Amino acid sequence: MKFNTRGMILAALFAALTAVGAFIKIPVGPVPITLQALFTILAGIMLGSRVGAMSQLIYVLLGLIGLPIFADGTGGLMHVISPSFGYLIGFIVAAFIMGKIVEHTEKINFIRIFAICVLGIIIIYIIGIPYLYFILKNVLFKGITFGYAVKMGFLVFIPGDLLKAVIASVLAIKVIPILRKQGILQKEV
């Protein structure tokens, strides 16, 4: 999708949905369980690479300028040293990569979309877990191991994230063909 008026509106909508998803949370440690990943996944697979990533970038930038839209109810530049900030960076990267794959996927079915969603979740964790570990160990001076960071920043989230991937996949197989027909999600070959 190009950055036309429709793309800008959809990017803003998904940035808002991600912000709302931040407030639907279950605290389980340094990183709470939220619905942000669901909206990140949906942004990537339904809006495509550029607009999907832009929606997540808008969300992060709005939080960094001070709007209290992050999962802990805060915003501002200090959030960069929060243990969960790496996941926010992961949202942007994951939305872009998932969108790029969907743009190059001709046939949409549940298994393909589910695999793309799981890949997006893995990307979020590949960025989020090392960031979590670095901040907890070197900025907040917690005596933790990388294994503990994996346990607290990944393992507790697996069941919920797989459920989010299923939900997003079910929605996507119904919605992506409509978005393509409307010209909202362009298929690149």
Backbone as a printed PyTorch tensor [residue, N CA C, xyz], in Angstrom:
tensor([[[  0.8380,  -1.1690,   0.0000],
         [  0.0000,   0.0000,   0.0000],
         [  0.8880,   1.2380,   0.0000]],

        [[  0.4740,   2.2090,  -0.7570],
         [  1.2140,   3.4570,  -0.8140],
         [  0.7570,   4.3680,   0.3100]],

        [[  1.5800,   5.3830,   0.5870],
         [  1.2330,   6.3330,   1.6320],
         [  0.2890,   7.3890,   1.0710]],

        [[ -0.9030,   6.9620,   0.7740],
         [ -1.9350,   7.8990,   0.3630],
         [ -2.7990,   8.1810,   1.5920]],

        [[ -3.8860,   8.8920,   1.4050],
         [ -4.7460,   9.2400,   2.5330],
         [ -5.2510,   7.9870,   3.2340]],

        [[ -5.6650,   7.0000,   2.4490],
         [ -6.1650,   5.7470,   3.0320],
         [ -5.0710,   5.0690,   3.8660]],

        [[ -3.8610,   5.0230,   3.3470],
         [ -2.7530,   4.4160,   4.0710],
         [ -2.4440,   5.1470,   5.3660]],

        [[ -2.4810,   6.4690,   5.3110],
         [ -2.2140,   7.2450,   6.5280],
         [ -3.2910,   7.0010,   7.5800]],

        [[ -4.5450,   6.9300,   7.1440],
         [ -5.6440,   6.6830,   8.0800],
         [ -5.5110,   5.2930,   8.7030]],

        [[ -5.1980,   4.2980,   7.8810],
         [ -5.0460,   2.9420,   8.4070],
         [ -3.8410,   2.8210,   9.3360]],

        [[ -2.7460,   3.5070,   9.0090],
         [ -1.5780,   3.5010,   9.8950],
         [ -1.9390,   4.1280,  11.2440]],

        [[ -2.6640,   5.2330,  11.2120],
         [ -3.0910,   5.8780,  12.4580],
         [ -4.0430,   4.9790,  13.2440]],

        [[ -4.9470,   4.3130,  12.5330],
         [ -5.8970,   3.4110,  13.1890],
         [ -5.1720,   2.2830,  13.9080]],

        [[ -4.2190,   1.6580,  13.2330],
         [ -3.5130,   0.5470,  13.8650],
         [ -2.5530,   1.0210,  14.9550]],

        [[ -2.0450,   2.2360,  14.8520],
         [ -1.2620,   2.8020,  15.9570],
         [ -2.1640,   2.9640,  17.1780]],

        [[ -3.3890,   3.4480,  16.9570],
         [ -4.3470,   3.6120,  18.0590],
         [ -4.7440,   2.2570,  18.6390]],

        [[ -4.9730,   1.2710,  17.7730],
         [ -5.3230,  -0.0600,  18.2660],
         [ -4.1900,  -0.6590,  19.1000]],

        [[ -2.9590,  -0.4510,  18.6780],
         [ -1.8220,  -0.9420,  19.4500],
         [ -1.7650,  -0.2540,  20.8020]],

        [[ -2.0570,   1.0430,  20.8410],
         [ -2.0880,   1.7740,  22.1080],
         [ -3.1810,   1.2190,  23.0230]],

        [[ -4.3490,   0.9590,  22.4700],
         [ -5.4350,   0.3700,  23.2600],
         [ -5.0100,  -1.0070,  23.7550]],

        [[ -4.3680,  -1.7840,  22.8830],
         [ -3.8950,  -3.1120,  23.2570],
         [ -2.9000,  -3.0920,  24.4090]],

        [[ -2.1840,  -1.9920,  24.5630],
         [ -1.2220,  -1.8570,  25.6630],
         [ -1.9170,  -1.7990,  27.0180]],

        [[ -3.1360,  -1.3220,  27.0350],
         [ -3.8510,  -1.1680,  28.3040],
         [ -4.6650,  -2.3980,  28.6750]],

        [[ -4.7670,  -3.3470,  27.7730],
         [ -5.4130,  -4.6260,  28.0700],
         [ -4.2690,  -5.5670,  28.4130]],

        [[ -3.9890,  -5.7010,  29.7190],
         [ -2.7590,  -6.3860,  30.1010],
         [ -2.9290,  -7.2510,  31.3380]],

        [[ -2.0090,  -8.1980,  31.4350],
         [ -1.8720,  -9.0520,  32.6080],
         [ -0.4190,  -8.9180,  33.0590]],

        [[ -0.1690,  -8.3500,  34.2350],
         [  1.2250,  -8.2040,  34.6830],
         [  1.8120,  -9.5570,  35.0900]],

        [[  2.9660,  -9.8960,  34.5090],
         [  3.6150, -11.1720,  34.8240],
         [  5.1110, -11.0170,  35.0930]],

        [[  5.5900,  -9.8290,  35.2560],
         [  7.0200,  -9.6060,  35.4620],
         [  7.4180,  -8.2960,  34.8310]],

        [[  8.6630,  -8.2080,  34.3540],
         [  9.1320,  -6.9540,  33.7750],
         [  8.4160,  -6.5680,  32.4850]],

        [[  7.7930,  -7.5420,  31.8110],
         [  7.0510,  -7.2790,  30.5790],
         [  5.6660,  -7.9080,  30.7400]],

        [[  4.5870,  -7.0920,  30.7060],
         [  3.2470,  -7.6580,  30.8860],
         [  2.7250,  -8.3230,  29.6090]],

        [[  1.7530,  -9.1880,  29.7750],
         [  1.0430,  -9.7620,  28.6340],
         [  0.0270,  -8.7190,  28.1850]],

        [[  0.0760,  -8.3390,  26.9040],
         [ -0.8540,  -7.3370,  26.3650],
         [ -1.4010,  -7.8190,  25.0240]],

        [[ -2.2850,  -7.0170,  24.4510],
         [ -2.7940,  -7.3010,  23.1130],
         [ -2.0290,  -6.5460,  22.0290]],

        [[ -0.9440,  -5.8880,  22.3940],
         [ -0.1610,  -5.1350,  21.4100],
         [  0.3300,  -6.0320,  20.2730]],

        [[  0.8140,  -7.2230,  20.6060],
         [  1.3390,  -8.1120,  19.5690],
         [  0.2520,  -8.4970,  18.5740]],

        [[ -0.9780,  -8.6640,  19.0350],
         [ -2.0740,  -8.9890,  18.1250],
         [ -2.2480,  -7.8890,  17.0870]],

        [[ -2.2550,  -6.6440,  17.5260],
         [ -2.4530,  -5.5380,  16.5870],
         [ -1.2300,  -5.3020,  15.7090]],

        [[ -0.0560,  -5.6150,  16.2320],
         [  1.1550,  -5.5460,  15.4150],
         [  1.0940,  -6.5710,  14.2910]],

        [[  0.7110,  -7.7960,  14.6350],
         [  0.5840,  -8.8620,  13.6380],
         [ -0.4500,  -8.4600,  12.5870]],

        [[ -1.6080,  -8.0110,  13.0430],
         [ -2.6650,  -7.6180,  12.1090],
         [ -2.2080,  -6.4710,  11.2060]],

        [[ -1.4750,  -5.5150,  11.7710],
         [ -0.9830,  -4.3890,  10.9620],
         [ -0.0670,  -4.8930,   9.8520]],

        [[  0.8540,  -5.7850,  10.2010],
         [  1.7870,  -6.2890,   9.1950],
         [  1.0980,  -7.0810,   8.1060]],

        [[  0.2100,  -8.0000,   8.4810],
         [ -0.3670,  -8.8820,   7.4760],
         [ -1.5250,  -8.2530,   6.7180]],

        [[ -2.1540,  -7.2420,   7.2890],
         [ -3.2940,  -6.6310,   6.5950],
         [ -2.9630,  -5.3160,   5.8920]],

        [[ -1.9460,  -4.6170,   6.3750],
         [ -1.6160,  -3.3190,   5.7830],
         [ -0.4020,  -3.3850,   4.8680]],

        [[  0.3510,  -4.4480,   4.9360],
         [  1.5540,  -4.5490,   4.1320],
         [  2.7610,  -3.9970,   4.8700]],

        [[  3.9130,  -4.0940,   4.2250],
         [  5.1780,  -3.7740,   4.8870],
         [  5.2930,  -2.3110,   5.2940]],

        [[  5.0870,  -1.4170,   4.3650],
         [  5.3390,   0.0040,   4.6690],
         [  4.3110,   0.5940,   5.6120]],

        [[  3.0410,   0.3970,   5.3270],
         [  2.0010,   0.9980,   6.1670],
         [  1.9210,   0.2710,   7.5130]],

        [[  2.1010,  -1.0550,   7.5010],
         [  2.1010,  -1.8050,   8.7560],
         [  3.2210,  -1.3550,   9.6740]],

        [[  4.4340,  -1.2380,   9.1390],
         [  5.5690,  -0.7700,   9.9470],
         [  5.3640,   0.6770,  10.3730]],

        [[  4.7990,   1.4940,   9.4690],
         [  4.5480,   2.8930,   9.8240],
         [  3.5740,   2.9940,  10.9940]],

        [[  2.5650,   2.1340,  11.0310],
         [  1.6010,   2.1790,  12.1410],
         [  2.3080,   1.9360,  13.4690]],

        [[  3.2350,   0.9970,  13.4780],
         [  3.9440,   0.6910,  14.7190],
         [  4.9700,   1.7680,  15.0580]],

        [[  5.5840,   2.3550,  14.0420],
         [  6.5120,   3.4560,  14.2700],
         [  5.7690,   4.6580,  14.8570]],

        [[  4.5920,   4.9370,  14.3410],
         [  3.7730,   6.0330,  14.8780],
         [  3.4600,   5.7710,  16.3430]],

        [[  3.0580,   4.5440,  16.6530],
         [  2.7550,   4.1860,  18.0430],
         [  3.9610,   4.4530,  18.9490]],

        [[  5.1230,   3.9590,  18.5500],
         [  6.3300,   4.1260,  19.3700],
         [  6.7010,   5.6080,  19.5020]],

        [[  6.6650,   6.3430,  18.3930],
         [  7.0320,   7.7690,  18.4470],
         [  6.0700,   8.5750,  19.3180]],

        [[  4.7720,   8.2740,  19.2390],
         [  3.8040,   8.9740,  20.0950],
         [  4.1050,   8.7230,  21.5700]],

        [[  4.4740,   7.4880,  21.8800],
         [  4.8560,   7.1860,  23.2570],
         [  6.1350,   7.8890,  23.6650]],

        [[  7.1110,   7.9380,  22.7700],
         [  8.3910,   8.5680,  23.1000],
         [  8.2710,  10.0780,  23.2740]],

        [[  7.3120,  10.7080,  22.5910],
         [  7.1640,  12.1620,  22.7900],
         [  6.3840,  12.4940,  24.0540]],

        [[  5.8990,  11.4550,  24.7370],
         [  5.3090,  11.6960,  26.0460],
         [  3.8790,  11.2510,  26.2550]],

        [[  3.1960,  10.8130,  25.2090],
         [  1.8340,  10.3270,  25.4220],
         [  1.8920,   9.0410,  26.2540]],

        [[  1.0670,   8.9280,  27.2820],
         [  1.1270,   7.7510,  28.1650],
         [  0.4360,   6.5290,  27.5500]],

        [[  1.0150,   5.9890,  26.4890],
         [  0.3570,   4.9080,  25.7510],
         [  1.1130,   3.5880,  25.7980]],

        [[  2.2110,   3.5400,  26.5310],
         [  2.9270,   2.2800,  26.6470],
         [  2.2680,   1.4180,  27.7190]],

        [[  2.6020,   0.1340,  27.7510],
         [  1.9180,  -0.8350,  28.6070],
         [  1.9730,  -0.4790,  30.0940]],

        [[  3.0000,   0.2350,  30.5000],
         [  3.0740,   0.6120,  31.9050],
         [  2.3470,   1.9270,  32.1910]],

        [[  1.6150,   2.4460,  31.2040],
         [  0.8360,   3.6770,  31.3860],
         [  1.6690,   4.9320,  31.3370]],

        [[  2.8660,   4.8340,  30.7920],
         [  3.7430,   5.9970,  30.7080],
         [  4.1300,   6.2490,  29.2630]],

        [[  4.8690,   7.2930,  29.0820],
         [  5.4500,   7.6470,  27.8000],
         [  6.6750,   8.4820,  28.0790]],

        [[  7.3630,   8.9000,  27.0590],
         [  8.5360,   9.7410,  27.2160],
         [  9.8070,   9.0230,  26.8020]],

        [[ 10.8510,   9.8040,  26.6130],
         [ 12.1280,   9.2650,  26.1510],
         [ 12.7640,   8.2980,  27.1360]],

        [[ 12.4520,   8.4320,  28.4150],
         [ 13.0330,   7.5310,  29.4100],
         [ 12.6000,   6.0860,  29.1840]],

        [[ 11.5500,   5.9010,  28.4230],
         [ 11.0830,   4.5410,  28.1660],
         [ 12.1040,   3.7310,  27.3620]],

        [[ 13.0290,   4.4110,  26.7240],
         [ 14.0800,   3.7220,  25.9670],
         [ 14.8860,   2.8060,  26.8860]],

        [[ 14.9980,   3.1550,  28.1590],
         [ 15.7370,   2.3040,  29.0920],
         [ 14.8020,   1.3830,  29.8860]],

        [[ 13.5930,   1.2110,  29.4000],
         [ 12.6600,   0.2550,  29.9900],
         [ 12.9830,  -1.1300,  29.4490]],

        [[ 12.8520,  -2.1590,  30.2740],
         [ 13.1290,  -3.5190,  29.7860],
         [ 12.2520,  -3.9330,  28.6040]],

        [[ 11.0910,  -3.3500,  28.4560],
         [ 10.1720,  -3.7700,  27.3850],
         [ 10.3510,  -2.9970,  26.0770]],

        [[ 11.2230,  -2.0190,  26.0240],
         [ 11.3490,  -1.1900,  24.8280],
         [ 11.8380,  -1.9790,  23.6110]],

        [[ 12.6290,  -2.9950,  23.8150],
         [ 13.0990,  -3.8110,  22.7020],
         [ 11.9560,  -4.4770,  21.9580]],

        [[ 10.9130,  -4.8230,  22.6880],
         [  9.7440,  -5.4210,  22.0400],
         [  9.0660,  -4.3990,  21.1280]],

        [[  9.0550,  -3.1510,  21.5460],
         [  8.4510,  -2.0970,  20.7270],
         [  9.2290,  -1.9140,  19.4260]],

        [[ 10.5380,  -1.9840,  19.5070],
         [ 11.3550,  -1.9380,  18.2920],
         [ 11.0230,  -3.1560,  17.4280]],

        [[ 10.8650,  -4.2940,  18.0810],
         [ 10.5030,  -5.5210,  17.3770],
         [  9.1680,  -5.4210,  16.6580]],

        [[  8.2230,  -4.6610,  17.2310],
         [  6.9230,  -4.4750,  16.5760],
         [  7.1010,  -3.8580,  15.1870]],

        [[  7.9400,  -2.8670,  15.0990],
         [  8.1560,  -2.1650,  13.8270],
         [  8.7810,  -3.1060,  12.8030]],

        [[  9.8350,  -3.7840,  13.2090],
         [ 10.5510,  -4.6860,  12.3080],
         [  9.6530,  -5.8510,  11.8960]],

        [[  8.9470,  -6.4340,  12.8580],
         [  8.0770,  -7.5810,  12.5650],
         [  6.9620,  -7.1950,  11.6100]],

        [[  6.3240,  -6.0420,  11.8380],
         [  5.2390,  -5.6120,  10.9460],
         [  5.7640,  -5.4490,   9.5190]],

        [[  6.9600,  -4.8860,   9.3760],
         [  7.5280,  -4.7040,   8.0460],
         [  7.7860,  -6.0510,   7.3620]],

        [[  8.4440,  -6.9540,   8.0660],
         [  8.8060,  -8.2420,   7.4610],
         [  7.5550,  -9.0740,   7.1670]],

        [[  6.6110,  -9.1220,   8.0890],
         [  5.3760,  -9.8720,   7.8370],
         [  4.6390,  -9.2910,   6.6350]],

        [[  4.5550,  -7.9730,   6.5880],
         [  3.8880,  -7.3210,   5.4620],
         [  4.5630,  -7.6250,   4.1430]],

        [[  5.8840,  -7.6150,   4.1380],
         [  6.6380,  -7.9040,   2.9110],
         [  6.3660,  -9.3330,   2.4390]],

        [[  6.3150, -10.2630,   3.3700],
         [  6.0490, -11.6570,   2.9940],
         [  4.6300, -11.7940,   2.4440]],

        [[  3.6540, -11.1810,   3.1060],
         [  2.2650, -11.2610,   2.6230],
         [  2.1440, -10.6260,   1.2420]],

        [[  2.8490,  -9.5320,   1.0160],
         [  2.8120,  -8.8780,  -0.2950],
         [  3.3240,  -9.7980,  -1.3980]],

        [[  4.2120, -10.7220,  -1.0470],
         [  4.7820, -11.6430,  -2.0310],
         [  4.1290, -13.0300,  -1.9830]],

        [[  3.0790, -13.1590,  -1.2000],
         [  2.3670, -14.4340,  -1.0980],
         [  1.1230, -14.3650,  -1.9650]],

        [[  1.0990, -15.2190,  -2.9680],
         [ -0.0340, -15.1820,  -3.8830],
         [ -1.2630, -15.8440,  -3.2780]],

        [[ -1.0990, -17.0610,  -2.7850],
         [ -2.2380, -17.8010,  -2.2530],
         [ -2.2940, -17.6340,  -0.7310]],

        [[ -3.4100, -17.1340,  -0.2570],
         [ -3.6010, -16.9080,   1.1710],
         [ -4.3850, -18.0830,   1.7480]],

        [[ -3.7910, -18.7470,   2.7430],
         [ -4.5180, -19.7750,   3.4750],
         [ -4.0810, -19.7240,   4.9360]],

        [[ -4.7820, -20.4450,   5.7770],
         [ -4.5370, -20.3810,   7.2150],
         [ -3.1050, -20.7600,   7.5690]],

        [[ -2.6090, -21.8530,   7.0280],
         [ -1.2660, -22.3360,   7.3860],
         [ -0.1970, -21.3060,   7.0180]],

        [[ -0.2730, -20.7360,   5.8250],
         [  0.7250, -19.7290,   5.4090],
         [  0.6640, -18.4940,   6.2950]],

        [[ -0.5420, -18.0010,   6.5340],
         [ -0.6660, -16.7960,   7.3610],
         [ -0.2440, -17.0850,   8.7960]],

        [[ -0.6130, -18.2430,   9.3300],
         [ -0.1920, -18.6100,  10.6860],
         [  1.3330, -18.6610,  10.7690]],

        [[  1.9870, -19.2460,   9.7670],
         [  3.4570, -19.3070,   9.7490],
         [  4.0590, -17.9030,   9.7130]],

        [[  3.4600, -17.0120,   8.9390],
         [  3.9350, -15.6170,   8.8770],
         [  3.7580, -14.9470,  10.2330]],

        [[  2.6310, -15.1890,  10.8920],
         [  2.3810, -14.6110,  12.2190],
         [  3.4050, -15.1130,  13.2340]],

        [[  3.6740, -16.4110,  13.2130],
         [  4.6560, -16.9820,  14.1380],
         [  6.0360, -16.3930,  13.8590]],

        [[  6.3760, -16.2360,  12.5950],
         [  7.6490, -15.5880,  12.2590],
         [  7.6990, -14.1740,  12.8360]],

        [[  6.6200, -13.4280,  12.7070],
         [  6.5680, -12.0780,  13.2680],
         [  6.7730, -12.0800,  14.7690]],

        [[  6.1470, -13.0260,  15.4470],
         [  6.3140, -13.1380,  16.9010],
         [  7.7630, -13.4540,  17.2440]],

        [[  8.3730, -14.3570,  16.4820],
         [  9.7780, -14.7010,  16.7170],
         [ 10.6660, -13.4770,  16.5340]],

        [[ 10.4010, -12.6780,  15.5210],
         [ 11.1870, -11.4580,  15.2870],
         [ 11.0770, -10.5090,  16.4690]],

        [[  9.8670, -10.3570,  16.9870],
         [  9.6700,  -9.4920,  18.1630],
         [ 10.5500,  -9.9730,  19.3150]],

        [[ 10.5910, -11.2820,  19.5330],
         [ 11.3930, -11.8270,  20.6340],
         [ 12.8870, -11.7800,  20.3660]],

        [[ 13.2780, -11.9450,  19.1200],
         [ 14.7100, -11.8830,  18.7890],
         [ 15.2710, -10.4990,  19.1370]],

        [[ 14.4470,  -9.4800,  19.0020],
         [ 14.8790,  -8.1230,  19.3600],
         [ 14.6000,  -7.8420,  20.8340]],

        [[ 13.4430,  -8.2750,  21.3210],
         [ 13.0110,  -7.9250,  22.6670],
         [ 13.7840,  -8.5850,  23.7880]],

        [[ 14.1000,  -9.8700,  23.6560],
         [ 14.7550, -10.5890,  24.7560],
         [ 16.1680, -10.0760,  25.0360]],

        [[ 17.0340,  -9.9230,  24.0300],
         [ 18.3650,  -9.3720,  24.3390],
         [ 18.2920,  -7.9540,  24.9310]],

        [[ 17.3400,  -7.1570,  24.4400],
         [ 17.1770,  -5.7990,  24.9790],
         [ 16.7460,  -5.8820,  26.4420]],

        [[ 15.7870,  -6.7450,  26.7370],
         [ 15.3270,  -6.9560,  28.1090],
         [ 16.4940,  -7.3420,  28.9990]],

        [[ 17.2780,  -8.2940,  28.5490],
         [ 18.4300,  -8.7590,  29.3190],
         [ 19.4310,  -7.6260,  29.5490]],

        [[ 19.7620,  -6.9200,  28.4760],
         [ 20.7440,  -5.8340,  28.5950],
         [ 20.2900,  -4.7700,  29.5860]],

        [[ 19.0390,  -4.3390,  29.4820],
         [ 18.5420,  -3.2780,  30.3700],
         [ 18.4820,  -3.7660,  31.8120]],

        [[ 17.9410,  -4.9670,  32.0380],
         [ 17.8530,  -5.4700,  33.4090],
         [ 19.2370,  -5.6520,  34.0320]],

        [[ 20.1760,  -6.1890,  33.2640],
         [ 21.4990,  -6.4860,  33.8100],
         [ 22.3980,  -5.2590,  33.9050]],

        [[ 22.4290,  -4.4320,  32.8510],
         [ 23.4310,  -3.3660,  32.7830],
         [ 22.9130,  -1.9760,  33.1140]],

        [[ 21.6080,  -1.7680,  33.0860],
         [ 21.0670,  -0.4530,  33.4140],
         [ 20.3860,  -0.4830,  34.7800]],

        [[ 19.5840,  -1.5100,  35.0170],
         [ 18.8870,  -1.6340,  36.2970],
         [ 19.6600,  -2.4860,  37.2980]],

        [[ 20.7930,  -3.0240,  36.8730],
         [ 21.7280,  -3.7810,  37.7070],
         [ 21.0820,  -4.9370,  38.4620]],

        [[ 20.2500,  -5.6850,  37.7550],
         [ 19.6570,  -6.9010,  38.3260],
         [ 20.6120,  -8.0510,  38.0260]],

        [[ 20.8190,  -8.9000,  38.9880],
         [ 21.7140, -10.0460,  38.7980],
         [ 20.9670, -11.1900,  38.1290]],

        [[ 20.7570, -11.0660,  36.8280],
         [ 20.0050, -12.0980,  36.1070],
         [ 20.8790, -12.7740,  35.0680]],

        [[ 20.4310, -13.9410,  34.6560],
         [ 21.0990, -14.6490,  33.5670],
         [ 20.2780, -14.4480,  32.2990]],

        [[ 20.8920, -14.7760,  31.1670],
         [ 20.1510, -14.6870,  29.9080],
         [ 19.0090, -15.7050,  29.9100]],

        [[ 19.2260, -16.8430,  30.5370],
         [ 18.1710, -17.8510,  30.6520],
         [ 16.9540, -17.3090,  31.3920]],

        [[ 17.1900, -16.5400,  32.4430],
         [ 16.0820, -15.9190,  33.1670],
         [ 15.3490, -14.9190,  32.2810]],

        [[ 16.0940, -14.1700,  31.4860],
         [ 15.4660, -13.2100,  30.5660],
         [ 14.5970, -13.9410,  29.5480]],

        [[ 15.0610, -15.0870,  29.0650],
         [ 14.2590, -15.8870,  28.1290],
         [ 12.9980, -16.3820,  28.8200]],

        [[ 13.1460, -16.8520,  30.0510],
         [ 11.9870, -17.3540,  30.7960],
         [ 10.9580, -16.2450,  31.0260]],

        [[ 11.3970, -15.0900,  31.5010],
         [ 10.4750, -14.0040,  31.8400],
         [ 10.0380, -13.1880,  30.6280]],

        [[ 10.8220, -13.2140,  29.5650],
         [ 10.5000, -12.4010,  28.4040],
         [ 10.0120, -13.1740,  27.1980]],

        [[  9.8730, -14.5030,  27.3490],
         [  9.4510, -15.3040,  26.2040],
         [  8.5450, -16.4730,  26.6140]],

        [[  9.0400, -17.3540,  27.4580],
         [  8.3230, -18.5900,  27.7440],
         [  6.9120, -18.3670,  28.2870]],

        [[  6.7460, -17.3760,  29.1530],
         [  5.4130, -17.1300,  29.7260],
         [  4.4280, -16.5940,  28.6800]],

        [[  4.9400, -16.1120,  27.5670],
         [  4.0920, -15.4980,  26.5430],
         [  3.6830, -16.4610,  25.4190]],

        [[  4.3310, -17.6120,  25.3260],
         [  4.0980, -18.5200,  24.1970],
         [  2.6260, -18.8820,  24.0080]],

        [[  1.9190, -19.3620,  25.0400],
         [  0.5150, -19.7520,  24.7980],
         [ -0.3460, -18.5910,  24.2880]],

        [[ -0.2250, -17.4460,  24.9040],
         [ -1.0130, -16.2890,  24.4790],
         [ -0.6570, -15.8210,  23.0810]],

        [[  0.6300, -15.8530,  22.7510],
         [  1.0470, -15.4030,  21.4260],
         [  0.6030, -16.3670,  20.3380]],

        [[  0.6000, -17.6450,  20.6330],
         [  0.0870, -18.6050,  19.6500],
         [ -1.4130, -18.4030,  19.4380]],

        [[ -2.1350, -18.1110,  20.5170],
         [ -3.5640, -17.8080,  20.3920],
         [ -3.7770, -16.5470,  19.5510]],

        [[ -2.9520, -15.5200,  19.7730],
         [ -3.0340, -14.2920,  18.9740],
         [ -2.7540, -14.5790,  17.4990]],

        [[ -1.7900, -15.4610,  17.2380],
         [ -1.4700, -15.8230,  15.8540],
         [ -2.6440, -16.5510,  15.1980]],

        [[ -3.3230, -17.3970,  15.9520],
         [ -4.4990, -18.1000,  15.4190],
         [ -5.6020, -17.0970,  15.1020]],

        [[ -5.8790, -16.1950,  16.0370],
         [ -6.9230, -15.1780,  15.8360],
         [ -6.6000, -14.3250,  14.6150]],

        [[ -5.3540, -13.8490,  14.5430],
         [ -4.9520, -13.0120,  13.4060],
         [ -5.0620, -13.7830,  12.0870]],

        [[ -4.7110, -15.0540,  12.0970],
         [ -4.7640, -15.8620,  10.8780],
         [ -6.1930, -16.0720,  10.4120]],

        [[ -7.0830, -16.3580,  11.3560],
         [ -8.4940, -16.5440,  11.0050],
         [ -9.0590, -15.2530,  10.4030]],

        [[ -8.7460, -14.1310,  11.0300],
         [ -9.2040, -12.8400,  10.4900],
         [ -8.5880, -12.5710,   9.1200]],

        [[ -7.3060, -12.8370,   8.9990],
         [ -6.5820, -12.4990,   7.7760],
         [ -7.0790, -13.2670,   6.5570]],

        [[ -7.3800, -14.5540,   6.7120],
         [ -7.8090, -15.3090,   5.5330],
         [ -9.1600, -14.8230,   5.0150]],

        [[ -9.9170, -14.1640,   5.8740],
         [-11.1850, -13.5790,   5.4350],
         [-10.9980, -12.1590,   4.8920]],

        [[-10.1050, -11.4070,   5.5130],
         [ -9.9820,  -9.9730,   5.2210],
         [ -8.9810,  -9.6740,   4.1000]],

        [[ -7.8720, -10.3970,   4.0130],
         [ -6.8460, -10.0930,   3.0080],
         [ -7.4060, -10.1170,   1.5830]],

        [[ -8.2040, -11.1230,   1.2030],
         [ -8.7610, -11.0700,  -0.1600],
         [ -9.6120,  -9.8070,  -0.4120]],

        [[-10.3360,  -9.3710,   0.5800],
         [-11.1380,  -8.1450,   0.4480],
         [-10.2190,  -6.9310,   0.3100]],

        [[ -9.1690,  -6.8810,   1.1290],
         [ -8.2200,  -5.7640,   1.0590],
         [ -7.5200,  -5.7230,  -0.2990]],

        [[ -7.2020,  -6.8870,  -0.8360],
         [ -6.5640,  -6.9290,  -2.1570],
         [ -7.5350,  -6.4810,  -3.2410]],

        [[ -8.7560,  -6.9130,  -3.1340],
         [ -9.7650,  -6.5260,  -4.1240],
         [-10.0090,  -5.0110,  -4.0890]],

        [[ -9.9630,  -4.4180,  -2.9060],
         [-10.1670,  -2.9790,  -2.7400],
         [ -8.9070,  -2.1760,  -3.0960]],

        [[ -7.7860,  -2.8490,  -3.2910],
         [ -6.5400,  -2.1570,  -3.6030],
         [ -5.8170,  -1.6280,  -2.3810]],

        [[ -6.2510,  -2.0510,  -1.1940],
         [ -5.6250,  -1.5940,   0.0440],
         [ -4.3200,  -2.3320,   0.2840]],

        [[ -4.3310,  -3.6390,   0.0850],
         [ -3.1270,  -4.4510,   0.2460],
         [ -2.7110,  -4.9180,  -1.1440]],

        [[ -1.5950,  -4.3950,  -1.6010],
         [ -1.1020,  -4.7170,  -2.9390],
         [ -0.3150,  -6.0050,  -2.8990]],

        [[ -0.5070,  -6.8430,  -3.8820],
         [  0.2650,  -8.0710,  -4.0110],
         [  1.4270,  -7.7590,  -4.9430]],

        [[  2.6510,  -7.9740,  -4.4570],
         [  3.8380,  -7.7460,  -5.2830],
         [  4.3450,  -9.0880,  -5.7900]],

        [[  4.7630,  -9.0990,  -7.0240],
         [  5.3280, -10.3250,  -7.5980],
         [  6.6560, -10.0610,  -8.2330]]])
